[in-house]
């Protein structure tokens, strides 16, 4: 069976959930070979093996932390040359898509971004995408070279499948361009204790109907009871009620959680483009004609200031 390269997104050896989802998808089309780079790369092996990696290629060097994405592209190119994989899978983060695009250009291959599913085909992997603001679902495959595919978080369930996970050192020679852009400083994001928005299984978002930054406490309270991430519509972000890093939509982040709750969001196409692939959608809006109700699984016509606190209390009661 052909091997499939999986780029490992990790923090000091702690593997992030989207990588484990990629391993599930990779097993559908071949044998997963993980590529872990940077500090703590070797520490990822046990987790990766538990989730199906037959081999873990590692390379630790200061360049991965000190410079932008080019060193990682150099390493993935070296892995492609060493393995000759059936495909390369990369998480669909902002950095992941830049790495994938640069890699595809380097190796002369086609690229598919933001896939939401993957299956084996007679002529190579077939990717499912949600396109044109999630109005259509398409199936496509790369017709030239080694397919490079980025996959949106929450597109597949994490399924343990113990494998050998043999650790091998990857030989990497950095290009002259690898050190062209240095990282001069980092400021850690203040932790809220909530899941990362794009990776969360549940997202609770507030929009124009929240009517003020101080009222987002209602949205946060519900999210905390559900163990959810907090999102916001563009209108709420533009009004300065919530940080841009939490914006869901075409000009913000795309999410695909198991459950998406939209409170006080009208459902303009800009917002729908960022959340329409959610598995179950619930909306709370006092306007019965709001466009959001066209795509929801469950709709509540009512004032969010009445509905959301009651929902929060009911969840708290059932948990207690």
C-alpha positions as CSV (number, residue, x, y, z in Angstrom):
1,X,0.0,0.0,0.0
2,X,1.3,3.5,-0.9
3,X,2.5,5.8,1.9
4,X,0.8,9.1,2.7
5,X,2.8,11.9,4.3
6,X,1.1,13.7,7.2
7,X,2.5,17.0,8.4
8,X,2.4,17.1,12.2
9,X,1.1,20.2,13.9
10,X,2.5,20.1,17.4
11,X,3.6,22.3,20.3
12,X,6.8,21.1,21.9
13,X,5.9,17.5,21.3
14,X,2.1,17.8,22.1
15,X,0.3,16.7,18.9
16,X,-2.7,18.9,18.1
17,X,-6.1,17.3,17.2
18,X,-6.2,18.2,13.5
19,X,-3.1,16.1,12.9
20,X,-4.8,13.0,14.5
21,X,-7.8,13.6,12.2
22,X,-5.4,13.6,9.2
23,X,-4.1,10.3,10.3
24,X,-7.6,8.9,10.2
25,X,-8.1,10.2,6.7
26,X,-4.6,9.1,5.6
27,X,-5.5,5.5,6.5
28,X,-8.3,5.5,3.9
29,X,-5.8,6.1,1.0
30,X,-2.6,4.5,2.2
31,X,-0.2,4.0,5.1
32,X,0.4,7.2,7.1
33,X,4.0,8.4,7.5
34,X,4.1,11.4,9.8
35,X,6.6,14.3,9.5
36,X,7.4,16.0,12.8
37,X,9.7,19.0,12.8
38,X,11.2,21.3,15.4
39,X,11.6,21.1,19.1
40,X,10.0,18.1,20.7
41,X,9.5,16.3,17.3
42,X,10.7,13.0,18.7
43,X,8.2,13.2,21.6
44,X,5.3,13.0,19.2
45,X,6.1,9.5,18.1
46,X,4.0,7.6,20.8
47,X,0.9,9.6,20.1
48,X,1.3,9.3,16.3
49,X,1.9,5.6,16.5
50,X,-1.2,5.2,18.6
51,X,-3.3,6.8,15.8
52,X,-1.9,4.9,12.8
53,X,1.5,6.3,11.8
54,X,3.6,3.4,10.5
55,X,6.6,5.6,10.5
56,X,7.6,9.0,12.0
57,X,10.2,11.1,10.2
58,X,11.7,13.7,12.6
59,X,14.1,16.6,12.3
60,X,14.9,19.1,15.0
61,X,16.6,22.3,14.2
62,X,16.5,25.9,15.5
63,X,15.5,27.2,12.0
64,X,11.9,25.9,12.5
65,X,11.4,28.3,15.4
66,X,13.6,31.2,14.3
67,X,12.3,31.6,10.8
68,X,9.0,31.5,9.0
69,X,7.6,28.7,6.9
70,X,10.4,28.0,4.4
71,X,12.4,25.7,6.6
72,X,9.3,23.5,7.0
73,X,8.7,23.5,3.2
74,X,12.4,22.4,2.7
75,X,11.8,19.5,5.2
76,X,8.5,18.4,3.6
77,X,10.1,18.5,0.1
78,X,12.9,16.3,1.5
79,X,10.3,13.9,2.9
80,X,8.5,13.8,-0.5
81,X,11.8,12.9,-2.2
82,X,12.6,10.3,0.3
83,X,9.2,8.6,0.4
84,X,7.5,9.2,-3.0
85,X,4.1,9.3,-1.3
86,X,0.6,8.9,-2.8
87,X,-0.3,12.3,-1.2
88,X,0.7,14.9,1.3
89,X,-1.8,16.0,3.9
90,X,-1.6,19.2,5.9
91,X,-3.9,20.8,8.4
92,X,-5.9,23.8,6.9
93,X,-4.5,26.5,9.2
94,X,-3.2,29.7,7.8
95,X,0.3,28.5,8.2
96,X,-0.6,25.0,6.9
97,X,-2.1,26.4,3.7
98,X,1.0,28.5,3.0
99,X,3.3,25.5,3.6
100,X,1.1,23.4,1.3
101,X,1.0,26.0,-1.5
102,X,4.8,26.5,-1.4
103,X,5.4,22.7,-1.4
104,X,3.0,22.1,-4.4
105,X,4.9,24.8,-6.3
106,X,8.3,23.3,-5.4
107,X,7.4,19.8,-6.5
108,X,5.3,20.8,-9.5
109,X,2.1,19.3,-8.2
110,X,-1.6,20.3,-7.9
111,X,-3.1,21.4,-4.6
112,X,-6.5,21.1,-3.0
113,X,-7.3,23.3,0.0
114,X,-9.9,23.1,2.7
115,X,-11.1,19.6,2.0
116,X,-13.7,18.2,4.3
117,X,-13.4,14.5,3.4
118,X,-11.1,12.2,1.6
119,X,-11.5,8.9,-0.1
120,X,-9.5,6.5,-2.3
121,X,-10.0,6.7,-6.1
122,X,-8.9,4.8,-9.1
123,X,-6.6,7.7,-10.2
124,X,-5.6,9.0,-6.8
125,X,-7.2,10.5,-3.7
126,X,-10.6,12.2,-4.1
127,X,-11.2,15.2,-1.9
128,X,-14.6,16.6,-1.0
129,X,-14.8,20.4,-0.6
130,X,-17.5,22.8,0.4
131,X,-17.3,25.7,-2.1
132,X,-18.9,29.1,-3.1
133,X,-19.7,30.1,0.5
134,X,-20.7,26.5,1.2
135,X,-23.5,26.6,-1.4
136,X,-22.1,23.6,-3.3
137,X,-20.2,20.4,-2.4
138,X,-17.6,19.2,-5.0
139,X,-15.4,16.2,-5.4
140,X,-12.0,16.7,-7.0
141,X,-8.6,15.1,-7.4
142,X,-5.2,16.4,-8.4
143,X,-4.2,15.4,-11.9
144,X,-0.6,16.4,-11.9
145,X,2.2,15.2,-9.6
146,X,1.9,14.2,-5.9
147,X,-1.4,15.6,-4.5
148,X,-1.0,18.2,-1.8
149,X,-4.2,18.5,0.2
150,X,-5.1,20.6,3.2
151,X,-8.0,19.4,5.4
152,X,-10.2,21.5,7.6
153,X,-10.3,20.7,11.3
154,X,-13.2,18.6,12.6
155,X,-13.6,16.9,9.2
156,X,-13.0,13.4,10.5
157,X,-13.3,11.7,13.9
158,X,-10.1,10.8,15.7
159,X,-9.8,7.1,15.6
160,X,-7.0,5.3,17.4
161,X,-5.3,2.6,15.3
162,X,-2.1,1.4,16.8
163,X,0.8,1.0,14.3
164,X,4.6,0.6,14.4
165,X,5.4,4.3,14.5
166,X,9.1,3.6,13.8
167,X,11.1,6.8,14.3
168,X,13.5,7.7,11.5
169,X,15.7,10.8,11.2
170,X,14.9,12.9,8.2
171,X,17.8,14.4,6.3
172,X,17.1,18.0,5.5
173,X,19.3,20.6,3.7
174,X,17.9,24.1,4.1
175,X,17.7,26.3,1.0
176,X,19.2,29.8,0.8
177,X,15.7,31.2,1.2
178,X,15.0,29.4,4.4
179,X,16.6,32.1,6.5
180,X,15.2,35.0,4.5
181,X,12.6,36.1,7.1
182,X,13.5,35.9,10.8
183,X,11.0,35.8,13.7
184,X,12.0,38.7,15.9
185,X,9.6,38.1,18.7
186,X,6.6,36.3,20.0
187,X,3.8,37.4,22.3
188,X,1.8,34.4,23.7
189,X,-2.0,34.8,23.3
190,X,-3.7,35.2,26.7
191,X,-5.4,31.9,27.5
192,X,-9.1,31.9,28.1
193,X,-9.2,28.2,29.0
194,X,-11.5,27.6,26.1
195,X,-10.7,25.4,23.0
196,X,-9.1,26.8,19.9
197,X,-11.9,28.2,17.7
198,X,-11.1,26.3,14.5
199,X,-10.6,23.0,16.4
200,X,-13.5,23.1,18.9
201,X,-16.2,20.5,18.8
202,X,-18.8,23.1,19.9
203,X,-18.8,26.8,19.0
204,X,-21.2,29.5,20.5
205,X,-21.2,32.7,18.4
206,X,-22.7,36.1,19.0
207,X,-23.7,38.7,16.5
208,X,-25.2,42.2,16.2
209,X,-28.1,41.1,18.3
210,X,-25.8,40.8,21.4
211,X,-25.9,44.6,21.3
212,X,-22.6,45.4,23.1
213,X,-19.3,44.1,24.3
214,X,-20.5,43.8,27.9
215,X,-23.3,41.4,26.8
216,X,-20.9,38.9,25.3
217,X,-20.7,37.6,28.9
218,X,-24.0,35.8,28.1
219,X,-22.4,34.1,25.1
220,X,-19.3,33.2,27.1
221,X,-21.4,31.7,30.0
222,X,-23.2,29.3,27.6
223,X,-19.9,28.4,25.9
224,X,-18.2,27.6,29.3
225,X,-21.1,25.3,30.3
226,X,-20.7,23.4,27.0
227,X,-16.9,23.4,27.0
228,X,-17.1,25.4,23.8
229,X,-15.2,28.1,21.9
230,X,-16.6,31.5,21.5
231,X,-17.1,33.0,18.0
232,X,-18.4,36.3,16.7
233,X,-19.9,37.7,13.5
234,X,-18.2,40.3,11.5
235,X,-20.7,42.9,12.6
236,X,-19.9,42.3,16.3
237,X,-16.1,42.3,15.6
238,X,-16.3,45.5,13.5
239,X,-18.3,47.2,16.3
240,X,-15.4,46.4,18.6
241,X,-17.4,44.0,20.8
242,X,-15.1,41.0,20.4
243,X,-11.6,40.4,19.1
244,X,-11.0,39.8,15.4
245,X,-9.3,36.5,16.2
246,X,-12.7,35.1,17.1
247,X,-14.5,36.2,13.9
248,X,-16.3,33.4,12.1
249,X,-16.9,34.0,8.4
250,X,-15.5,34.6,4.9
251,X,-13.0,37.2,6.2
252,X,-12.5,35.5,9.5
253,X,-12.1,31.8,10.4
254,X,-13.9,28.8,9.0
255,X,-15.2,26.4,11.6
256,X,-16.8,23.0,11.2
257,X,-17.8,21.8,14.7
258,X,-20.2,19.1,15.7
259,X,-22.5,21.8,17.2
260,X,-22.7,25.5,16.2
261,X,-25.0,27.9,18.1
262,X,-25.6,31.3,16.6
263,X,-27.1,33.9,18.9
264,X,-28.3,37.2,17.5
265,X,-26.7,36.5,14.1
266,X,-28.8,37.3,11.0
267,X,-27.0,34.8,8.8
268,X,-25.6,37.0,6.0
269,X,-23.7,35.0,3.3
270,X,-20.3,36.3,4.7
271,X,-21.0,34.6,8.0
272,X,-22.5,31.5,6.5
273,X,-19.4,30.9,4.5
274,X,-17.5,30.3,7.7
275,X,-19.8,27.9,9.5
276,X,-22.2,26.2,7.1
277,X,-20.3,22.9,7.2
278,X,-21.0,22.5,10.9
279,X,-22.7,19.2,11.6
280,X,-25.6,20.6,13.7
281,X,-26.6,24.3,13.7
282,X,-28.8,26.0,16.2
283,X,-29.9,29.6,15.9
284,X,-31.5,32.0,18.3
285,X,-33.0,35.1,16.7
286,X,-36.0,37.3,17.4
287,X,-36.5,37.9,13.7
288,X,-38.4,34.9,12.3
289,X,-37.4,36.0,8.8
290,X,-33.6,36.0,9.5
291,X,-31.7,34.2,6.7
292,X,-29.9,32.1,9.4
293,X,-33.1,30.0,9.7
294,X,-32.7,28.8,6.2
295,X,-29.8,26.5,7.1
296,X,-30.3,25.6,10.7
297,X,-31.2,22.2,12.1
298,X,-33.0,23.8,15.1
299,X,-34.3,27.4,15.2
300,X,-35.5,29.4,18.2
301,X,-37.5,32.5,17.5
302,X,-37.0,34.6,20.6
303,X,-34.9,37.2,22.4
304,X,-31.4,35.9,23.0
305,X,-31.4,37.7,26.4
306,X,-34.3,35.4,27.5
307,X,-33.3,32.2,25.7
308,X,-29.6,32.0,26.1
309,X,-29.5,32.4,30.0
310,X,-32.3,29.8,30.3
311,X,-30.4,27.4,28.1
312,X,-27.2,28.0,30.2
313,X,-29.1,27.4,33.5
314,X,-30.8,24.2,32.1
315,X,-27.4,22.8,31.0
316,X,-25.9,23.7,34.5
317,X,-28.8,22.0,36.2
318,X,-28.5,18.8,34.1
319,X,-24.7,18.7,34.7
320,X,-25.1,19.3,38.4
